[in-house]
Amino acid sequence: MIVPEIPKDSKHPEIRVRGAEAADEPALAALDRATWSTLHAVLPASGPGQPFFDERHLPAHYLVADAGAEGAVGYLRLVPPTPMACHTHVRQIQGLAVAEAARGRGVARTLLRAALDRARAEGATRITLRVLGHNAPARALYESEGFTVEGVLPGEFLLAGAYVDDVLMGRSLLG
């Protein structure tokens, strides 16, 4: 998938979104470590040599933003939120990262739109996510793509000495 809003010049190559492959593990692990921040992460940063993929985080769960020679410049994790049959109509975004050098080029929006398309293709009618209350840029992106706040867990996390809200957002995939 190529999104036309990405500038197409030698400085900003086209971004292609594709499913992750096992061979992406080193690049995605490095991207994950480089982008880790308490702005969006509640778990400690992973260390060098720790696997990116495991039994709960399979390549099939990830979309990768590929910028040609630059390689993977972002990823998004999209999964069913639970294994329950009554929940199969929902997909949940459980991670989105964009390399610092690729920010401001529409990579996150491109990944998000690709996730909406994939969720619809998988038969989902609803998509949800959780975002930290202090992550204003991510919240603005999600709101601009039709997500609304559906709940807030006040002070749910203690990060870097401050209590941070857990904001639940979602949107319909119908229509």
Residue frames relative to the residue before (quaternion, step in Angstrom):
aa qw qx qy qz dx dy dz
M 1.0000 0.0000 0.0000 0.0000 0.00 0.00 0.00
I 0.0594 -0.7719 0.6325 0.0243 3.60 -0.89 0.93
V 0.2238 -0.7842 0.5688 0.1071 3.56 -0.79 1.02
P 0.4593 -0.7429 0.4157 0.2537 3.61 -0.61 1.11
E 0.6086 0.5870 -0.3769 0.3781 3.63 1.08 -0.45
I 0.5454 0.5842 -0.4109 0.4388 3.61 1.23 -0.18
P 0.4822 -0.6652 0.4706 0.3218 3.64 -0.77 0.95
K 0.2061 -0.7863 0.5744 0.0964 3.56 -0.95 0.91
D 0.4034 0.6577 -0.5464 0.3259 3.53 0.03 1.31
S 0.7186 -0.4585 0.2820 0.4403 3.57 -1.21 0.15
K 0.6477 0.5145 -0.3190 0.4627 3.59 1.14 -0.54
H 0.7854 0.1722 -0.0757 0.5897 3.59 1.14 -0.68
P 0.1414 -0.8164 0.5537 0.0826 3.60 0.14 1.21
E 0.6502 -0.5062 0.3923 0.4087 3.53 -1.26 0.36
I 0.3189 -0.7252 0.5811 0.1861 3.51 -1.14 0.73
R 0.1169 -0.7693 0.6263 0.0477 3.54 -0.84 1.01
V 0.2133 -0.7637 0.5958 0.1277 3.56 -0.85 0.96
R 0.0457 0.7910 -0.6029 0.0936 3.53 -0.86 1.04
G 0.5938 -0.5345 0.4499 0.3992 3.52 -1.29 0.20
A 0.5132 -0.6390 0.4742 0.3215 3.57 -1.11 0.66
E 0.2056 -0.7369 0.6331 0.1180 3.50 -1.33 0.50
A 0.6672 -0.5018 0.3577 0.4185 3.57 -1.18 0.44
A 0.6369 0.5521 -0.3238 0.4298 3.60 1.06 -0.74
D 0.5879 0.5829 -0.3648 0.4261 3.62 1.24 -0.27
E 0.4334 0.7544 -0.4361 0.2299 3.58 1.20 -0.39
P 0.6910 0.4628 -0.3336 0.4439 3.69 0.65 -0.85
A 0.6753 0.4940 -0.3004 0.4580 3.60 0.91 -0.88
L 0.6859 0.4711 -0.2950 0.4696 3.60 0.91 -0.84
A 0.6152 0.5298 -0.3477 0.4689 3.59 1.06 -0.67
A 0.6581 0.4954 -0.3067 0.4769 3.60 0.95 -0.86
L 0.6379 0.5186 -0.3157 0.4738 3.60 0.99 -0.83
D 0.6421 0.5302 -0.3149 0.4555 3.57 0.96 -0.87
R 0.6715 0.4824 -0.2943 0.4793 3.60 0.92 -0.89
A 0.6848 0.5069 -0.2887 0.4368 3.59 0.92 -0.92
T 0.7484 0.3967 -0.2185 0.4846 3.60 1.05 -0.68
W 0.4162 0.7311 -0.4664 0.2735 3.61 1.22 -0.11
S 0.1764 0.7630 -0.6031 0.1519 3.55 -0.97 0.93
T 0.5145 -0.6236 0.4810 0.3391 3.58 -1.16 0.53
L 0.4490 0.6578 -0.4688 0.3820 3.60 1.25 0.09
H 0.8314 0.1288 -0.0374 0.5392 3.59 1.07 -0.71
A 0.7121 0.4524 -0.2587 0.4705 3.61 1.16 -0.28
V 0.2134 -0.7749 0.5817 0.1253 3.57 -1.01 0.82
L 0.6536 0.4592 -0.3091 0.5162 3.57 1.25 -0.32
P 0.5890 -0.5646 0.4219 0.3954 3.60 -1.12 0.48
A 0.6045 -0.5515 0.4279 0.3839 3.56 -1.21 0.51
S 0.4382 -0.6670 0.5298 0.2872 3.54 -1.09 0.71
G 0.4100 -0.7182 0.5102 0.2363 3.53 -1.13 0.62
P 0.6666 -0.4635 0.3730 0.4491 3.56 -1.26 0.23
G 0.7797 0.3266 -0.2520 0.4710 3.54 -1.03 0.80
Q 0.5632 0.5669 -0.4091 0.4406 3.61 1.21 -0.21
P 0.4921 -0.6764 0.4500 0.3129 3.59 -0.90 0.83
F 0.4029 -0.6743 0.5629 0.2572 3.55 -1.18 0.63
F 0.7411 0.3085 -0.1768 0.5695 3.56 0.96 -0.91
D 0.0893 0.7600 -0.6417 0.0507 3.54 -1.17 0.72
E 0.7766 -0.3636 0.2256 0.4623 3.60 -1.26 -0.16
R 0.7187 0.3953 -0.2471 0.5158 3.63 1.19 -0.42
H 0.7375 0.3156 -0.1696 0.5724 3.59 1.26 -0.39
L 0.0050 0.8466 -0.5276 0.0703 3.53 0.28 1.34
P 0.6282 -0.5264 0.3930 0.4169 3.63 -1.09 0.46
A 0.6242 0.5692 -0.3363 0.4162 3.62 1.03 -0.74
H 0.6355 0.5432 -0.3216 0.4446 3.60 1.23 -0.37
Y 0.7280 0.4678 -0.2188 0.4508 3.58 1.21 -0.38
L 0.2067 -0.6907 0.6769 0.1487 3.47 -1.31 0.66
V 0.1843 -0.7868 0.5843 0.0747 3.56 -0.98 0.88
A 0.2751 -0.7112 0.6214 0.1798 3.55 -1.02 0.87
D 0.0920 -0.8136 0.5739 -0.0170 3.55 -0.47 1.28
A 0.1394 -0.8078 0.5714 0.0397 3.57 -0.75 1.08
G 0.6712 -0.5228 0.3070 0.4266 3.57 0.87 0.92
A 0.8506 0.0045 0.0309 0.5248 3.56 -0.72 -1.10
E 0.6142 0.5422 -0.3509 0.4535 3.61 1.14 -0.51
G 0.3894 -0.7290 0.4738 0.3041 3.56 1.18 -0.50
A 0.7859 -0.2794 0.2369 0.4983 3.54 -1.21 -0.60
V 0.0658 -0.8136 0.5777 0.0020 3.57 -0.66 1.13
G 0.8028 0.0334 -0.0441 0.5936 3.57 1.28 0.08
Y 0.0697 -0.7754 0.6236 0.0709 3.51 -1.34 0.28
L 0.1162 -0.7460 0.6498 0.0878 3.51 -1.36 0.38
R 0.2387 -0.7568 0.5930 0.1365 3.57 -0.98 0.89
L 0.0231 -0.7960 0.6026 -0.0534 3.57 -0.75 1.13
V 0.1158 0.8129 -0.5541 0.1369 3.57 -0.59 1.17
P 0.5372 -0.5140 0.5095 0.4332 3.56 -1.28 0.13
P 0.4793 -0.7081 0.4249 0.2972 3.64 -0.80 0.87
T 0.7811 0.0486 -0.0337 0.6216 3.60 1.18 -0.53
P 0.5232 -0.6354 0.4546 0.3403 3.61 -1.22 0.25
M 0.4464 0.7198 -0.4425 0.2946 3.63 1.25 0.07
A 0.5471 -0.6382 0.4399 0.3160 3.59 -0.99 0.89
C 0.6707 0.5095 -0.3002 0.4478 3.60 1.03 -0.71
H 0.6890 0.4656 -0.2494 0.4962 3.58 1.34 -0.11
T 0.4278 0.7538 -0.4291 0.2541 3.60 1.28 0.04
H 0.6095 0.5634 -0.3483 0.4357 3.59 1.23 -0.27
V 0.6775 0.4687 -0.2758 0.4952 3.60 1.29 -0.07
R 0.0998 -0.7341 0.6663 0.0850 3.54 -1.20 0.70
Q 0.1770 -0.7848 0.5876 0.0871 3.54 -1.17 0.64
I 0.3464 -0.6888 0.5992 0.2159 3.52 -1.06 0.86
Q 0.0125 -0.8138 0.5791 -0.0463 3.55 -0.68 1.13
G 0.8166 0.0267 -0.0767 0.5714 3.54 0.85 0.96
L 0.0970 0.7527 -0.6426 0.1053 3.51 -1.03 0.95
A 0.0751 0.7960 -0.5939 0.0894 3.56 -0.76 1.05
V 0.0673 -0.7716 0.6322 0.0215 3.55 -1.12 0.78
A 0.5165 -0.6470 0.4718 0.3031 3.57 -0.93 0.95
E 0.6112 -0.5811 0.4017 0.3569 3.56 -1.04 0.81
A 0.6877 0.4992 -0.2866 0.4425 3.60 0.88 -0.92
A 0.7111 0.4454 -0.2535 0.4814 3.60 1.20 -0.44
R 0.4657 0.6913 -0.4480 0.3232 3.60 1.23 -0.05
G 0.7573 0.3476 -0.2858 0.4732 3.53 -1.13 0.73
R 0.6388 0.5273 -0.3181 0.4612 3.58 1.28 0.12
G 0.5940 -0.6071 0.3573 0.3885 3.59 1.22 0.23
V 0.3428 0.7680 -0.4864 0.2368 3.59 1.22 0.26
A 0.6705 0.4933 -0.3114 0.4584 3.60 0.84 -0.93
R 0.6574 0.4989 -0.3115 0.4710 3.60 0.93 -0.86
T 0.6314 0.5315 -0.3268 0.4605 3.59 1.02 -0.80
L 0.6591 0.4914 -0.3011 0.4832 3.59 0.94 -0.88
L 0.6533 0.5241 -0.3176 0.4446 3.57 0.92 -0.87
R 0.6743 0.4822 -0.2956 0.4749 3.59 0.91 -0.87
A 0.6272 0.5165 -0.3353 0.4770 3.58 1.06 -0.70
A 0.6287 0.5284 -0.3333 0.4630 3.60 1.06 -0.71
L 0.6246 0.5236 -0.3375 0.4710 3.59 1.01 -0.77
D 0.6556 0.5088 -0.3025 0.4688 3.58 0.96 -0.88
R 0.6665 0.4950 -0.3098 0.4634 3.60 0.91 -0.89
A 0.6398 0.5291 -0.3303 0.4490 3.57 0.91 -0.87
R 0.6476 0.5033 -0.3155 0.4772 3.59 0.95 -0.87
A 0.6573 0.5196 -0.3052 0.4525 3.59 0.94 -0.92
E 0.6772 0.4657 -0.2804 0.4959 3.59 1.15 -0.60
G 0.5975 -0.6075 0.3423 0.3960 3.59 1.29 0.07
A 0.4339 0.6984 -0.4673 0.3251 3.58 1.22 0.16
T 0.2240 -0.7655 0.5900 0.1255 3.55 -1.17 0.66
R 0.7659 0.2176 -0.1227 0.5924 3.55 1.32 -0.08
I 0.0809 -0.7808 0.6180 0.0437 3.56 -1.17 0.65
T 0.0921 -0.8027 0.5892 0.0089 3.55 -0.99 0.89
L 0.0200 -0.7719 0.6343 0.0388 3.52 -1.37 0.15
R 0.2642 -0.7033 0.6275 0.2043 3.50 -1.37 0.15
V 0.0151 -0.7901 0.6118 -0.0342 3.53 -0.96 0.93
L 0.5022 -0.6488 0.4720 0.3226 3.57 -1.03 0.71
G 0.5988 -0.6321 0.3738 0.3196 3.54 -0.95 0.93
H 0.7152 0.4531 -0.2644 0.4619 3.59 1.02 -0.70
N 0.5616 0.5957 -0.3917 0.4198 3.60 1.27 0.01
A 0.1242 -0.8530 0.5055 0.0375 3.56 0.49 1.27
P 0.6487 0.5134 -0.3580 0.4330 3.68 0.84 -0.73
A 0.6696 0.4836 -0.3065 0.4731 3.61 0.92 -0.85
R 0.6485 0.5169 -0.3280 0.4524 3.58 0.91 -0.85
A 0.6459 0.5141 -0.3208 0.4643 3.60 0.99 -0.81
L 0.6271 0.5260 -0.3341 0.4673 3.59 0.98 -0.80
Y 0.6869 0.4832 -0.2971 0.4543 3.57 0.76 -1.01
E 0.6489 0.5114 -0.3201 0.4636 3.60 0.93 -0.83
S 0.6600 0.5139 -0.3142 0.4489 3.60 0.99 -0.79
E 0.7057 0.4108 -0.2458 0.5223 3.58 1.27 -0.37
G 0.7024 -0.5319 0.2486 0.4024 3.56 1.20 0.57
F 0.4887 0.6361 -0.4553 0.3864 3.60 1.20 0.11
T 0.1214 -0.7722 0.6186 0.0801 3.55 -1.14 0.68
V 0.5482 -0.5852 0.4780 0.3587 3.53 -1.24 0.49
E 0.1209 -0.8118 0.5706 0.0284 3.56 -0.77 1.09
G 0.7962 -0.0755 0.0357 0.5993 3.55 1.29 -0.11
V 0.1413 -0.7636 0.6243 0.0844 3.51 -1.26 0.48
L 0.1801 -0.7370 0.6431 0.1041 3.54 -0.98 0.93
P 0.2718 -0.8149 0.4871 0.1573 3.61 -0.04 1.27
G 0.8667 0.0582 -0.0614 0.4917 3.55 -1.03 0.87
E 0.2243 0.8344 -0.4794 0.1538 3.57 1.15 0.59
F 0.7951 0.2036 -0.0963 0.5631 3.60 1.07 -0.68
L 0.2474 -0.7150 0.6319 0.1685 3.54 -1.21 0.64
L 0.0750 0.8124 -0.5646 0.1251 3.56 -0.30 1.32
A 0.8433 -0.0501 -0.0078 0.5350 3.55 -0.78 1.06
G 0.7390 -0.4531 0.2197 0.4476 3.56 0.97 0.92
A 0.7017 0.4095 -0.2704 0.5166 3.62 1.23 0.08
Y 0.4273 -0.6707 0.5407 0.2744 3.55 -1.12 0.72
V 0.1060 -0.8054 0.5831 -0.0076 3.53 -0.88 1.05
D 0.4482 -0.6877 0.5090 0.2591 3.57 -1.00 0.89
D 0.2850 -0.6852 0.6412 0.1953 3.52 -1.30 0.57
V 0.1351 -0.8147 0.5632 0.0281 3.57 -0.49 1.24
L 0.2233 -0.7693 0.5905 0.0982 3.54 -0.79 1.13
M 0.0128 -0.8037 0.5935 -0.0397 3.56 -0.76 1.08
G 0.0602 0.8029 -0.5917 0.0400 3.55 -1.17 0.51
R 0.0545 -0.7752 0.6270 0.0552 3.51 -1.36 0.12
S 0.5250 -0.6064 0.5024 0.3228 3.50 -1.32 0.45
L 0.2941 -0.7352 0.5801 0.1910 3.54 -1.23 0.54
L 0.5085 0.6345 -0.4160 0.4073 3.55 1.30 0.16
G 0.8219 0.3058 -0.1993 0.4375 3.54 -1.15 0.61
